[in-house]
Amino acid sequence: MHRIVIVLIALATLGLSGWVGYHAMGGGDPVASVAIPRSAPENLPDTPAEWRGRIDYRAFDRQLTALAQRPEMAGLAVAVVEEGELRFVRTYGVADASTGAPVTPHTLFRWASVSKTVAGTLAAALADRGALDLRARLADRRTTLRLPGGGETRITIEDLLAQRTGLTKNAYDDKLEDGQDPTALRVSLAGAPLQCDPGTCHTYQNIAFDAASELLSGAANEPFSDAVMNRLFAPLGMASASYGMEPLIAAADWAKPHREQRVLPVKEAYWRVPAAAGVQSDIVDFAKWMQAMMGARSDVLSAAVLELAHRPRVGTGRLYGGALRQANSDAAYGLGWRSFTFGGSRLAGHSGAVSGYRATMIFEPATRTGVVAMWNSDWGFPFRIPFAAIDSYHRRRETDWLDLSELPQRENPAAPPPIVAPRDAGQVAPD
């Protein structure tokens, strides 16, 4: 009898686990039919003894340490994936300058516009399963977006995700930041100025792009954020990733927005366009997302899905500014994804900025090598971080992207030294 009871309990447990997994993956039509992984003890490469690879990680760490000491900075988290493997995780500075709380590998930062890669990838996954037709006209689907002259009748879902609405760059972002409702703003875009005829050029958007949250919710038959959590983040084991302001500010370990060493108020505006700028996570899960985009998780996202998401649809202007702008070429946009040529190699990813936060994810698909970085200040210089690592991987020494000697010297004796967390610790920028 005792053995029978044990067997019955085991069967009930298995059945319950299957039911939970089934519904957590989106009911009867999951994008990824895989078990949601349990959290495992971390063994992060966060000490010099664990840094191995072509990249000179000790020199890289010294550069990041110096960078984090600049008065323009507050905190910084960086991870490097080299040839598909997580090889470097390091954190510096403070999550909150007012308390001195350090950044740890589990400090939450905002992804800002890197969130667009998630919307584009979900769209590709749904299209691959036949749940979404990327060539369908926008006007034939349920969305609040209206374009001048009825342009929504002439562009497709693919055009929307490739930023080919024709609207003037960042149309009505100022109104979103002033607190106006994004749904009403999408309707009012019918009266906004055009940069080109809809469908004919790339013009970067946030409010218009977030019509994707309406379209993908309909295709997935669940709220947009739930679709992402259930179909992408959960099966990828990204337990810290979420949408919305509340999960961030309710967390025990989150980076406050800063302008230099001054803590800024948290602004909700861009969380209200989740497909455009709604994600936050810690640096470890940001690295997991990049690894999945490199093809490391074909059980969740197939090569066909990744190719569909990343494939260039429209050319764009050069990215970044100064010397870095001159170092890249052939920039293009896919489904919420940027790509460009740098040092003779094709790179992919996205960068982003909201008040008090910056984030970047840049990688080389051919070598499966790249960098994710997040910092809680408005300074744009750290967007150079991935290029320093990629040049180190290729043993290119002509340019030192993190050379601080070119910057004005500014003393900041009050700033604390960068803090490296122990193993068990928990609007002017590229679009």
ZAMARNU-950551 format. One record per residue (C-alpha): residue number from 1; x, y, z; residue in one letter. Coordinates in Angstrom, 3 decimals. Layout:
<nodes>
<NUM <X Y Z> 'A'>
...
</nodes>
This chain:
<nodes>
<1 <0.000 0.000 0.000> 'M'>
<2 <2.854 2.348 0.883> 'H'>
<3 <4.472 1.788 -2.521> 'R'>
<4 <1.153 2.367 -4.302> 'I'>
<5 <0.695 5.713 -2.525> 'V'>
<6 <4.217 6.772 -3.497> 'I'>
<7 <3.583 5.858 -7.153> 'V'>
<8 <0.268 7.758 -7.179> 'L'>
<9 <1.912 10.848 -5.712> 'I'>
<10 <4.694 10.667 -8.291> 'A'>
<11 <2.214 10.357 -11.163> 'L'>
<12 <0.175 13.286 -9.844> 'A'>
<13 <3.320 15.386 -9.563> 'T'>
<14 <4.324 14.599 -13.136> 'L'>
<15 <0.848 15.379 -14.374> 'G'>
<16 <0.774 18.708 -12.553> 'L'>
<17 <4.226 19.622 -13.880> 'S'>
<18 <3.105 18.860 -17.419> 'G'>
<19 <-0.068 20.928 -17.010> 'W'>
<20 <1.866 23.901 -15.643> 'V'>
<21 <4.474 23.675 -18.395> 'G'>
<22 <1.788 23.333 -21.044> 'Y'>
<23 <-0.088 26.438 -19.951> 'H'>
<24 <3.034 28.428 -19.145> 'A'>
<25 <4.132 27.917 -22.724> 'M'>
<26 <0.995 29.503 -24.133> 'G'>
<27 <-1.689 26.827 -23.949> 'G'>
<28 <-2.191 24.594 -26.934> 'G'>
<29 <0.039 26.475 -29.371> 'D'>
<30 <3.434 27.038 -27.788> 'P'>
<31 <6.223 28.567 -29.848> 'V'>
<32 <8.750 26.349 -28.082> 'A'>
<33 <7.773 22.900 -26.843> 'S'>
<34 <10.475 22.624 -24.210> 'V'>
<35 <10.457 22.252 -20.471> 'A'>
<36 <10.901 25.431 -18.463> 'I'>
<37 <14.286 25.004 -16.783> 'P'>
<38 <14.757 25.195 -13.049> 'R'>
<39 <17.299 27.643 -11.704> 'S'>
<40 <20.685 26.017 -11.249> 'A'>
<41 <23.553 27.121 -9.038> 'P'>
<42 <25.580 29.733 -10.862> 'E'>
<43 <29.211 29.347 -11.740> 'N'>
<44 <29.858 32.686 -13.376> 'L'>
<45 <33.217 33.565 -14.958> 'P'>
<46 <33.598 36.588 -12.695> 'D'>
<47 <37.206 36.264 -11.527> 'T'>
<48 <40.473 36.536 -13.483> 'P'>
<49 <41.276 32.866 -12.890> 'A'>
<50 <38.160 31.945 -14.894> 'E'>
<51 <38.738 34.205 -17.908> 'W'>
<52 <39.934 32.133 -20.852> 'R'>
<53 <39.783 32.843 -24.558> 'G'>
<54 <41.201 34.948 -27.362> 'R'>
<55 <40.060 38.203 -25.784> 'I'>
<56 <42.514 39.814 -23.373> 'D'>
<57 <40.067 39.868 -20.468> 'Y'>
<58 <42.488 41.264 -17.906> 'R'>
<59 <43.210 44.288 -20.092> 'A'>
<60 <39.500 44.595 -20.845> 'F'>
<61 <38.702 44.553 -17.115> 'D'>
<62 <41.294 47.278 -16.454> 'R'>
<63 <39.678 49.439 -19.114> 'Q'>
<64 <36.217 48.906 -17.667> 'L'>
<65 <37.497 49.669 -14.164> 'T'>
<66 <38.896 52.985 -15.375> 'A'>
<67 <35.706 53.729 -17.296> 'L'>
<68 <33.550 53.059 -14.242> 'A'>
<69 <35.559 55.594 -12.240> 'Q'>
<70 <34.582 58.438 -14.554> 'R'>
<71 <32.236 60.983 -12.928> 'P'>
<72 <29.751 60.470 -15.772> 'E'>
<73 <29.175 56.907 -14.586> 'M'>
<74 <27.226 55.327 -11.727> 'A'>
<75 <27.134 51.549 -12.240> 'G'>
<76 <28.005 49.151 -15.040> 'L'>
<77 <27.427 45.458 -15.796> 'A'>
<78 <29.183 43.684 -18.666> 'V'>
<79 <29.155 40.117 -19.980> 'A'>
<80 <31.090 38.617 -22.882> 'V'>
<81 <30.170 35.532 -24.859> 'V'>
<82 <33.126 34.170 -26.820> 'E'>
<83 <32.561 31.433 -29.405> 'E'>
<84 <29.173 30.728 -27.885> 'G'>
<85 <30.378 30.374 -24.284> 'E'>
<86 <29.906 32.834 -21.425> 'L'>
<87 <33.523 33.798 -20.672> 'R'>
<88 <33.332 37.054 -18.676> 'F'>
<89 <30.860 38.606 -16.223> 'V'>
<90 <31.857 41.678 -14.287> 'R'>
<91 <30.090 44.496 -12.455> 'T'>
<92 <31.352 47.895 -11.379> 'Y'>
<93 <30.211 50.919 -9.422> 'G'>
<94 <26.912 51.580 -7.742> 'V'>
<95 <23.282 50.746 -8.361> 'A'>
<96 <22.336 53.687 -6.158> 'D'>
<97 <24.759 56.559 -5.537> 'A'>
<98 <22.679 57.784 -2.597> 'S'>
<99 <23.200 54.566 -0.620> 'T'>
<100 <26.376 53.172 -2.165> 'G'>
<101 <24.631 49.880 -3.004> 'A'>
<102 <26.897 48.050 -5.456> 'P'>
<103 <25.986 46.653 -8.827> 'V'>
<104 <25.923 42.839 -8.714> 'T'>
<105 <25.406 40.198 -11.405> 'P'>
<106 <21.739 40.187 -10.352> 'H'>
<107 <21.109 43.924 -10.414> 'T'>
<108 <18.225 44.696 -12.770> 'L'>
<109 <18.779 47.268 -15.527> 'F'>
<110 <16.498 48.427 -18.331> 'R'>
<111 <17.128 47.200 -21.872> 'W'>
<112 <15.511 50.289 -23.426> 'A'>
<113 <15.344 49.859 -27.223> 'S'>
<114 <17.147 46.515 -27.166> 'V'>
<115 <13.608 45.364 -26.287> 'S'>
<116 <12.776 45.698 -29.990> 'K'>
<117 <14.848 42.584 -30.681> 'T'>
<118 <12.441 40.618 -28.492> 'V'>
<119 <9.360 41.819 -30.361> 'A'>
<120 <11.000 41.077 -33.700> 'G'>
<121 <12.080 37.608 -32.598> 'T'>
<122 <8.609 36.754 -31.274> 'L'>
<123 <7.118 37.927 -34.574> 'A'>
<124 <9.519 35.684 -36.491> 'A'>
<125 <8.698 32.717 -34.244> 'A'>
<126 <4.946 33.210 -34.701> 'L'>
<127 <5.381 33.638 -38.452> 'A'>
<128 <7.452 30.458 -38.645> 'D'>
<129 <4.556 28.574 -37.052> 'R'>
<130 <1.981 30.110 -39.374> 'G'>
<131 <0.320 32.148 -36.615> 'A'>
<132 <1.342 35.482 -38.171> 'L'>
<133 <1.611 36.643 -41.775> 'D'>
<134 <4.388 39.208 -41.968> 'L'>
<135 <3.197 40.251 -45.427> 'R'>
<136 <-0.325 41.063 -44.246> 'A'>
<137 <-1.327 44.699 -44.568> 'R'>
<138 <-1.326 46.554 -41.286> 'L'>
<139 <-4.864 47.821 -41.888> 'A'>
<140 <-6.143 44.243 -42.097> 'D'>
<141 <-5.063 43.498 -38.527> 'R'>
<142 <-6.298 44.899 -35.223> 'R'>
<143 <-4.045 47.814 -34.375> 'T'>
<144 <-4.570 51.429 -33.340> 'T'>
<145 <-1.816 52.759 -35.619> 'L'>
<146 <-2.975 55.270 -38.241> 'R'>
<147 <-0.622 56.848 -40.735> 'L'>
<148 <-0.941 59.991 -42.859> 'P'>
<149 <-3.003 59.507 -46.010> 'G'>
<150 <-4.134 56.046 -44.910> 'G'>
<151 <-0.570 54.709 -45.074> 'G'>
<152 <-1.524 51.793 -42.847> 'E'>
<153 <-3.323 50.325 -45.878> 'T'>
<154 <-0.066 50.281 -47.850> 'R'>
<155 <2.460 48.844 -45.389> 'I'>
<156 <2.807 45.341 -44.001> 'T'>
<157 <3.577 43.965 -40.550> 'I'>
<158 <7.101 43.368 -41.837> 'E'>
<159 <7.350 47.063 -42.781> 'D'>
<160 <6.276 48.058 -39.278> 'L'>
<161 <8.906 45.866 -37.599> 'L'>
<162 <11.589 47.068 -40.033> 'A'>
<163 <10.724 50.701 -39.197> 'Q'>
<164 <9.361 51.566 -42.655> 'R'>
<165 <6.312 53.571 -41.570> 'T'>
<166 <7.644 56.704 -43.282> 'G'>
<167 <7.030 58.852 -40.189> 'L'>
<168 <9.545 61.472 -39.142> 'T'>
<169 <12.133 59.924 -36.789> 'K'>
<170 <10.851 59.327 -33.237> 'N'>
<171 <7.454 60.807 -34.058> 'A'>
<172 <5.567 62.025 -30.956> 'Y'>
<173 <8.089 60.597 -28.490> 'D'>
<174 <7.992 63.995 -26.776> 'D'>
<175 <4.256 63.587 -26.210> 'K'>
<176 <4.768 60.105 -24.790> 'L'>
<177 <7.359 61.509 -22.387> 'E'>
<178 <4.850 64.202 -21.376> 'D'>
<179 <2.498 61.444 -20.197> 'G'>
<180 <0.099 61.105 -23.130> 'Q'>
<181 <-1.464 57.713 -23.802> 'D'>
<182 <0.420 55.718 -26.464> 'P'>
<183 <-2.795 54.217 -27.866> 'T'>
<184 <-4.241 57.679 -28.504> 'A'>
<185 <-0.895 58.823 -29.894> 'L'>
<186 <-0.881 55.959 -32.411> 'R'>
<187 <-4.257 57.124 -33.696> 'V'>
<188 <-3.091 60.737 -33.873> 'S'>
<189 <-0.025 59.781 -35.939> 'L'>
<190 <-2.383 60.111 -38.907> 'A'>
<191 <-1.641 63.837 -38.649> 'G'>
<192 <2.112 63.542 -38.113> 'A'>
<193 <4.673 64.661 -40.711> 'P'>
<194 <6.179 62.098 -43.069> 'L'>
<195 <9.848 61.738 -43.932> 'Q'>
<196 <9.053 59.504 -46.898> 'C'>
<197 <6.137 57.579 -48.349> 'D'>
<198 <5.185 54.683 -46.044> 'P'>
<199 <7.103 51.544 -46.956> 'G'>
<200 <9.894 53.311 -48.866> 'T'>
<201 <12.580 54.186 -46.283> 'C'>
<202 <13.756 53.513 -42.728> 'H'>
<203 <12.621 56.000 -40.067> 'T'>
<204 <13.140 54.965 -36.449> 'Y'>
<205 <10.045 54.898 -34.211> 'Q'>
<206 <8.895 53.923 -30.713> 'N'>
<207 <5.160 54.683 -30.510> 'I'>
<208 <4.425 53.391 -34.004> 'A'>
<209 <6.678 50.351 -33.499> 'F'>
<210 <4.708 49.420 -30.393> 'D'>
<211 <1.728 48.609 -32.587> 'A'>
<212 <3.639 45.323 -32.666> 'A'>
<213 <2.488 44.657 -29.104> 'S'>
<214 <-1.133 44.748 -30.344> 'E'>
<215 <-0.424 42.594 -33.405> 'L'>
<216 <1.606 39.968 -31.566> 'L'>
<217 <-0.900 39.759 -28.739> 'S'>
<218 <-3.571 38.910 -31.293> 'G'>
<219 <-1.401 36.352 -33.059> 'A'>
<220 <-0.398 34.671 -29.784> 'A'>
<221 <-3.902 34.910 -28.293> 'N'>
<222 <-2.564 36.319 -25.034> 'E'>
<223 <-1.209 39.666 -23.787> 'P'>
<224 <2.057 40.647 -25.434> 'F'>
<225 <4.164 40.520 -22.273> 'S'>
<226 <2.703 37.131 -21.347> 'D'>
<227 <3.482 35.804 -24.808> 'A'>
<228 <7.115 36.869 -24.465> 'V'>
<229 <7.459 35.549 -20.933> 'M'>
<230 <5.790 32.203 -21.682> 'N'>
<231 <7.238 31.538 -25.119> 'R'>
<232 <10.719 33.063 -24.913> 'L'>
<233 <12.001 34.185 -21.515> 'F'>
<234 <10.743 31.231 -19.462> 'A'>
<235 <12.008 28.452 -21.737> 'P'>
<236 <15.330 30.292 -22.081> 'L'>
<237 <15.642 30.313 -18.283> 'G'>
<238 <15.627 34.131 -18.085> 'M'>
<239 <14.051 34.295 -14.637> 'A'>
<240 <14.983 37.941 -13.996> 'S'>
<241 <13.540 39.307 -17.264> 'A'>
<242 <10.203 41.097 -17.124> 'S'>
<243 <8.088 43.953 -18.463> 'Y'>
<244 <6.713 47.018 -16.699> 'G'>
<245 <7.890 49.474 -14.072> 'M'>
<246 <6.516 47.621 -11.040> 'E'>
<247 <8.655 44.470 -11.328> 'P'>
<248 <11.744 46.668 -11.524> 'L'>
<249 <11.143 48.985 -8.590> 'I'>
<250 <9.776 46.146 -6.447> 'A'>
<251 <12.977 44.132 -6.889> 'A'>
<252 <15.474 43.878 -4.046> 'A'>
<253 <18.384 44.664 -6.381> 'D'>
<254 <17.804 47.213 -9.137> 'W'>
<255 <19.820 50.024 -10.645> 'A'>
<256 <18.426 53.503 -10.052> 'K'>
<257 <18.642 55.899 -13.002> 'P'>
<258 <21.422 58.488 -12.714> 'H'>
<259 <22.815 61.538 -14.382> 'R'>
<260 <26.433 61.312 -13.304> 'E'>
<261 <26.239 60.812 -9.511> 'Q'>
<262 <22.729 62.253 -9.112> 'R'>
<263 <19.821 59.813 -8.787> 'V'>
<264 <16.973 60.633 -11.184> 'L'>
<265 <13.259 59.981 -10.756> 'P'>
<266 <12.023 56.844 -12.493> 'V'>
<267 <9.939 57.706 -15.553> 'K'>
<268 <7.249 55.303 -16.728> 'E'>
<269 <6.818 56.641 -20.279> 'A'>
<270 <8.660 54.018 -22.314> 'Y'>
<271 <7.355 51.085 -20.301> 'W'>
<272 <3.983 52.007 -21.843> 'R'>
<273 <5.340 50.979 -25.262> 'V'>
<274 <6.555 47.509 -24.204> 'P'>
<275 <7.468 46.184 -27.645> 'A'>
<276 <9.677 49.224 -28.176> 'A'>
<277 <11.366 49.605 -24.792> 'A'>
<278 <9.763 47.545 -22.024> 'G'>
<279 <12.252 44.853 -20.918> 'V'>
<280 <14.506 44.729 -17.866> 'Q'>
<281 <16.772 41.978 -16.547> 'S'>
<282 <20.098 41.311 -14.915> 'D'>
<283 <23.287 40.998 -16.957> 'I'>
<284 <23.310 37.183 -16.773> 'V'>
<285 <19.922 36.895 -18.464> 'D'>
<286 <20.878 39.578 -20.975> 'F'>
<287 <23.792 37.324 -21.925> 'A'>
<288 <21.426 34.345 -22.187> 'K'>
<289 <19.334 36.307 -24.671> 'W'>
<290 <22.409 37.047 -26.774> 'M'>
<291 <23.468 33.395 -26.712> 'Q'>
<292 <19.998 32.375 -27.887> 'A'>
<293 <20.287 34.923 -30.710> 'M'>
<294 <23.574 33.296 -31.694> 'M'>
<295 <21.772 29.982 -32.148> 'G'>
<296 <22.693 28.337 -28.844> 'A'>
<297 <19.078 27.446 -28.036> 'R'>
<298 <17.704 25.832 -31.155> 'S'>
<299 <15.240 23.953 -28.947> 'D'>
<300 <13.532 27.310 -28.355> 'V'>
<301 <14.453 29.360 -31.431> 'L'>
<302 <15.399 27.579 -34.634> 'S'>
<303 <17.952 28.798 -37.150> 'A'>
<304 <15.072 29.571 -39.516> 'A'>
<305 <13.410 31.824 -36.936> 'V'>
<306 <16.650 33.671 -36.220> 'L'>
<307 <17.350 34.165 -39.917> 'E'>
<308 <13.849 35.545 -40.422> 'L'>
<309 <14.251 37.998 -37.525> 'A'>
<310 <17.790 39.165 -38.293> 'H'>
<311 <17.620 39.350 -42.098> 'R'>
<312 <18.147 42.961 -43.296> 'P'>
<313 <15.034 44.551 -44.838> 'R'>
<314 <16.101 48.165 -45.320> 'V'>
<315 <19.300 50.182 -45.314> 'G'>
<316 <19.872 52.820 -42.640> 'T'>
<317 <22.360 55.567 -41.951> 'G'>
<318 <25.628 54.853 -40.169> 'R'>
<319 <25.368 54.191 -36.440> 'L'>
<320 <26.869 55.966 -33.439> 'Y'>
<321 <29.077 59.054 -33.753> 'G'>
<322 <32.657 60.199 -34.165> 'G'>
<323 <35.320 57.609 -34.954> 'A'>
<324 <32.947 54.719 -34.289> 'L'>
<325 <30.534 56.082 -36.876> 'R'>
<326 <33.310 56.063 -39.441> 'Q'>
<327 <34.300 52.500 -38.501> 'A'>
<328 <30.972 50.907 -39.472> 'N'>
<329 <29.178 50.700 -42.794> 'S'>
<330 <26.321 49.007 -44.673> 'D'>
<331 <23.957 49.413 -41.737> 'A'>
<332 <20.541 47.791 -42.104> 'A'>
<333 <17.425 46.957 -40.094> 'Y'>
<334 <15.564 43.656 -39.854> 'G'>
<335 <12.627 42.775 -37.610> 'L'>
<336 <13.610 44.966 -34.662> 'G'>
<337 <17.270 44.104 -35.369> 'W'>
<338 <20.232 46.133 -36.554> 'R'>
<339 <23.168 44.786 -38.541> 'S'>
<340 <26.252 46.454 -39.974> 'F'>
<341 <29.817 45.810 -41.095> 'T'>
<342 <32.685 46.514 -38.706> 'F'>
<343 <36.314 45.507 -39.208> 'G'>
<344 <35.337 43.459 -42.226> 'G'>
<345 <32.821 41.399 -40.248> 'S'>
<346 <29.044 41.526 -40.106> 'R'>
<347 <27.685 42.337 -36.650> 'L'>
<348 <24.138 42.206 -35.289> 'A'>
<349 <22.306 43.573 -32.280> 'G'>
<350 <20.768 46.773 -30.977> 'H'>
<351 <21.442 49.577 -28.527> 'S'>
<352 <19.101 51.747 -26.527> 'G'>
<353 <18.592 54.637 -24.170> 'A'>
<354 <15.947 55.918 -21.789> 'V'>
<355 <16.375 58.516 -19.074> 'S'>
<356 <19.127 57.364 -16.730> 'G'>
<357 <19.808 54.036 -18.458> 'Y'>
<358 <21.757 52.737 -21.443> 'R'>
<359 <22.076 49.196 -22.855> 'A'>
<360 <23.783 47.529 -25.770> 'T'>
<361 <24.043 44.058 -27.305> 'M'>
<362 <26.433 43.624 -30.226> 'I'>
<363 <27.743 40.291 -31.517> 'F'>
<364 <29.400 38.660 -34.499> 'E'>
<365 <27.223 35.767 -35.710> 'P'>
<366 <30.073 34.092 -37.615> 'A'>
<367 <32.208 33.617 -34.496> 'T'>
<368 <29.359 33.694 -31.937> 'R'>
<369 <31.288 36.358 -30.037> 'T'>
<370 <29.794 39.487 -28.563> 'G'>
<371 <29.073 41.716 -25.598> 'V'>
<372 <26.092 42.835 -23.557> 'V'>
<373 <26.454 45.876 -21.330> 'A'>
<374 <24.076 47.958 -19.228> 'M'>
<375 <24.751 51.066 -17.185> 'W'>
<376 <22.597 53.412 -15.148> 'N'>
<377 <23.622 56.800 -16.489> 'S'>
<378 <22.995 58.938 -19.569> 'D'>
<379 <26.603 58.839 -20.811> 'W'>
<380 <27.064 57.511 -24.346> 'G'>
<381 <30.778 56.678 -24.334> 'F'>
<382 <30.289 53.103 -23.015> 'P'>
<383 <28.524 52.165 -26.256> 'F'>
<384 <32.104 51.536 -27.421> 'R'>
<385 <32.529 48.582 -25.035> 'I'>
<386 <31.497 45.785 -27.462> 'P'>
<387 <33.856 47.041 -30.145> 'F'>
<388 <36.831 46.949 -27.791> 'A'>
<389 <36.122 43.285 -27.007> 'A'>
<390 <35.496 42.324 -30.636> 'I'>
<391 <38.733 44.020 -31.747> 'D'>
<392 <40.575 42.150 -28.991> 'S'>
<393 <39.099 38.867 -30.219> 'Y'>
<394 <40.403 39.563 -33.734> 'H'>
<395 <43.753 40.848 -32.387> 'R'>
<396 <43.217 44.263 -33.946> 'R'>
<397 <45.231 46.929 -32.168> 'R'>
<398 <44.877 49.929 -34.471> 'E'>
<399 <42.093 51.509 -32.410> 'T'>
<400 <41.623 51.641 -28.654> 'D'>
<401 <37.922 52.257 -28.289> 'W'>
<402 <38.085 52.653 -24.510> 'L'>
<403 <41.020 55.069 -24.441> 'D'>
<404 <39.923 57.679 -21.919> 'L'>
<405 <42.850 60.009 -22.612> 'S'>
<406 <40.856 61.610 -25.417> 'E'>
<407 <38.225 62.765 -22.916> 'L'>
<408 <38.386 65.922 -20.779> 'P'>
<409 <39.939 65.154 -17.425> 'Q'>
<410 <37.363 65.560 -14.678> 'R'>
<411 <38.185 64.887 -11.085> 'E'>
<412 <35.601 63.124 -8.969> 'N'>
<413 <37.240 62.393 -5.609> 'P'>
<414 <33.856 61.744 -3.995> 'A'>
<415 <33.048 58.873 -6.323> 'A'>
<416 <33.616 55.437 -4.770> 'P'>
<417 <35.959 53.007 -6.507> 'P'>
<418 <34.355 50.395 -8.759> 'P'>
<419 <32.960 47.482 -6.778> 'I'>
<420 <33.308 43.997 -8.197> 'V'>
<421 <30.510 41.834 -6.841> 'A'>
<422 <31.347 38.467 -5.288> 'P'>
<423 <30.129 35.291 -6.932> 'R'>
<424 <27.101 34.956 -4.676> 'D'>
<425 <25.927 38.592 -5.007> 'A'>
<426 <23.113 38.888 -6.433> 'G'>
<427 <17.817 60.352 -25.271> 'Q'>
<428 <20.761 61.091 -27.107> 'V'>
<429 <22.159 57.757 -28.120> 'A'>
<430 <22.037 55.136 -30.865> 'P'>
<431 <18.525 53.832 -31.313> 'D'>
</nodes>
